[in-house]
């Protein structure tokens, strides 16, 4: 954690020092202070995510469970990322023929789906497709996020869930390696499981299994 926080904290210090120097240029000073605020928000987001993961892994994360339709939450997340996908000419495909009920914390599960969709869009090439499926099977509620990106090497698939893990260049364009660790922590806090299936140059499938509503 300390290693990955060093860069934004160092940058924040440099920006702040520049803003405090005597300078007649008010515009540059305001720009420096604006950059300082942006870096502060970035550090705070990292710390909050780390705390969320730690809470979930220790069983201390409070879940406000309710019986909810996973398909409805998927629709909300797709709406949120639709513009981002359009910019990359990526087609988002929702495959959810009927409601898929589950006993979940709606906000936390929305966070999980948003992380996985963001991840899929990030690694899907321009003009590609991302499919989100939801269905019930054998008493479980299942959700799948499928992209046609570069895939994940077999030797890295067990490590992508680790906090701050960064994979090879093909799947580490940006971010600090916190998203998937948070996904795993929240899903497991619900008593569910999350797994990945992938081959190089054949994309990746992330699959979540949750208990149906009670």
C-alpha positions, -999 to +999 in steps of 0.1 A: +000+000+000+027+024+010+046+019-023+015+027-044+005+057-024+040+072-026+035+086-061+003+105-056+014+118-022+047+130-036+029+147-065+005+163-040+034+177-020+051+191-051+019+208-063+012+223-029+048+236-026+045+252-061+012+269-051+028+283-020+057+300-038+055+337-044+041+341-078+023+370-096+004+345-118-029+339-100-041+316-128-012+292-124-017+293-086-054+284-090-045+256-114-019+242-090-044+243-061-070+226-083-045+198-091-038+195-054-074+190-047-076+163-074-046+144-061-061+146-025-093+131-038-073+103-055-054+095-023-087+095-003-103+072-028-074+047-025-076+048+012-114+043+013-112+014-011-084-002+011-106+002+042-136-013+024-116-043+014-102-047+049-137-044+065-152-070+041-124-095+045-126-092+083-164-096+083-169-061+096-186-047+065-222-038+073-246-051+046-281-037+043-295-068+027-328-068+008-344-090-019-335-073-051-335-080-089-299-083-101-311-075-137-323-041-125-290-033-109-272-043-141-294-019-161-284+009-137-247+002-141-250-001-179-267+033-180-238+047-160-212+034-183-230+037-216-213+070-226-178+056-218-186+025-240-198+047-268-166+067-268-147+034-275-174+022-299-180-008-276-213-025-277-228-033-243-251-064-245-274-072-216-287-108-216-312-110-188-344-126-201-361-127-167-357-112-132-329-127-111-337-122-074-310-123-047-307-113-011-280-085-013-269-051-003-280-032-034-254-004-032-225-028-026-236-051-054-239-020-077-203-012-067-193-048-077-210-047-111-196-012-118-160-024-111-164-054-133-180-034-162-154-007-159-127-034-161-144-051-191-147-018-210-111-008-201-096-040-217-120-044-246-106-031-279-124-003-298-153-018-317-156-048-294-184-062-273-191-066-236-219-089-226-235-090-192-256-121-184-277-128-154-297-160-148-308-185-121-294-220-119-293-247-092-306-224-066-280-197-073-282-163-089-254-160-115-240-129-132-213-130-159-193-102-174-177-113-207-152-092-227-132-099-259-101-082-247-065-095-245-073-121-218-054-129-187-023-152-185-031-184-166-002-178-142-018-144-132-055-155-128-051-165-091-033-133-083-056-107-099-077-107-067-048-096-045-047-060-033-024-038-054-015-066-078-006-053-113-006-077-142+012-077-175+010-047-198-020-060-217-043-057-186-027-030-165-034+002-184-045+023-154-056+019-118-039+006-087-051-030-087-078-024-061-110-030-081-109-067-083-098-072-047-129-051-036-151-071-059-140-104-043-142-090-008-178-077-012-190-109-030-176-131-004-190-109+024-224-118+008-215-155+011-210-157-027-181-166-050-164-149-079-142-165-105-125-158-138-121-179-169-097-165-196-073-174-224-048-150-240-063-132-270-097-147-263-111-123-237-122-130-201-153-140-183-159-130-147-186-151-130-204-142-097-226-167-078-249-155-051-277-170-030-312-164-044-336-143-024-350-159+008 
